[in-house]
């Protein structure tokens, strides 16, 4: 059991080393464009976020969020505390105990900015999953007081905002690779990385970009 725990911890917390070892090429194309409040840039059009087929992500469509690094896997929803509603946002890993398919998500937003998801713009993330009437409103992502990504958020709540940041990484044959950020209103954005807590590989906020998890989006 101890050896399995050590392996899982290594897989989850070696993002920096993995980025160096498994990113087969690196390009400076498509520089990151950040939103601005300058009046000179009112007409700035931010780049679209793409899935692995090269199609723009669209509001209301279903996607699998996947970590393309060796040892990584897809994001999924699970109940690990015998709760009334599952709320743990976890990541599959390439070990028998944590193999599996991801849970589809949808990107949604309250305001009408078109149906295409663009980098560094406000989105809410919710699992597309069969659920009970009791849990129907427990599928939107948020970050709890421990910094863990969980469900139970609300579309429109400014503390449950996420954004997608563009990277120039190419990992294997995955060329549209992104960072996820949690961006609560009036607070600094934090990158989404991992936290191996209580025996499970959680998604969690991290304080710097050295430990972020890269993600790709695959149409479900």
Secondary structure in CASP SS format (residue, H / E / C, confidence):
PFRMAT SS
TARGET T0000
AUTHOR 0000-0000-0000
METHOD secondary structure of the structure
MODEL  1
X C 1.00
X H 1.00
X H 1.00
X H 1.00
X H 1.00
X H 1.00
X H 1.00
X H 1.00
X H 1.00
X H 1.00
X H 1.00
X H 1.00
X H 1.00
X C 1.00
X H 1.00
X H 1.00
X H 1.00
X H 1.00
X H 1.00
X H 1.00
X H 1.00
X H 1.00
X C 1.00
X C 1.00
X E 1.00
X E 1.00
X C 1.00
X C 1.00
X C 1.00
X C 1.00
X C 1.00
X C 1.00
X C 1.00
X C 1.00
X C 1.00
X C 1.00
X C 1.00
X C 1.00
X H 1.00
X H 1.00
X H 1.00
X C 1.00
X C 1.00
X C 1.00
X C 1.00
X C 1.00
X C 1.00
X E 1.00
X C 1.00
X E 1.00
X C 1.00
X C 1.00
X C 1.00
X C 1.00
X C 1.00
X E 1.00
X C 1.00
X E 1.00
X C 1.00
X C 1.00
X C 1.00
X E 1.00
X E 1.00
X E 1.00
X E 1.00
X E 1.00
X C 1.00
X C 1.00
X C 1.00
X C 1.00
X C 1.00
X C 1.00
X C 1.00
X E 1.00
X E 1.00
X E 1.00
X E 1.00
X E 1.00
X C 1.00
X C 1.00
X C 1.00
X C 1.00
X C 1.00
X C 1.00
X C 1.00
X C 1.00
X C 1.00
X E 1.00
X E 1.00
X E 1.00
X E 1.00
X C 1.00
X C 1.00
X C 1.00
X C 1.00
X H 1.00
X H 1.00
X H 1.00
X C 1.00
X C 1.00
X C 1.00
X C 1.00
X C 1.00
X C 1.00
X E 1.00
X E 1.00
X E 1.00
X E 1.00
X C 1.00
X C 1.00
X C 1.00
X C 1.00
X C 1.00
X C 1.00
X C 1.00
X E 1.00
X C 1.00
X E 1.00
X C 1.00
X C 1.00
X C 1.00
X C 1.00
X E 1.00
X E 1.00
X E 1.00
X E 1.00
X E 1.00
X C 1.00
X C 1.00
X C 1.00
X C 1.00
X C 1.00
X C 1.00
X C 1.00
X C 1.00
X C 1.00
X C 1.00
X C 1.00
X C 1.00
X E 1.00
X E 1.00
X E 1.00
X E 1.00
X C 1.00
X C 1.00
X C 1.00
X C 1.00
X E 1.00
X E 1.00
X E 1.00
X E 1.00
X C 1.00
X C 1.00
X C 1.00
X C 1.00
X C 1.00
X C 1.00
X C 1.00
X C 1.00
X C 1.00
X C 1.00
X E 1.00
X E 1.00
X E 1.00
X E 1.00
X E 1.00
X C 1.00
X C 1.00
X E 1.00
X E 1.00
X E 1.00
X C 1.00
X C 1.00
X E 1.00
X C 1.00
X C 1.00
X C 1.00
X E 1.00
X E 1.00
X E 1.00
X E 1.00
X E 1.00
X C 1.00
X C 1.00
X C 1.00
X C 1.00
X C 1.00
X C 1.00
X C 1.00
X E 1.00
X E 1.00
X E 1.00
X E 1.00
X E 1.00
X E 1.00
X E 1.00
X E 1.00
X C 1.00
X C 1.00
X E 1.00
X E 1.00
X E 1.00
X E 1.00
X E 1.00
X E 1.00
X E 1.00
X C 1.00
X C 1.00
X H 1.00
X H 1.00
X H 1.00
X C 1.00
X C 1.00
X C 1.00
X E 1.00
X E 1.00
X E 1.00
X E 1.00
X E 1.00
X C 1.00
END
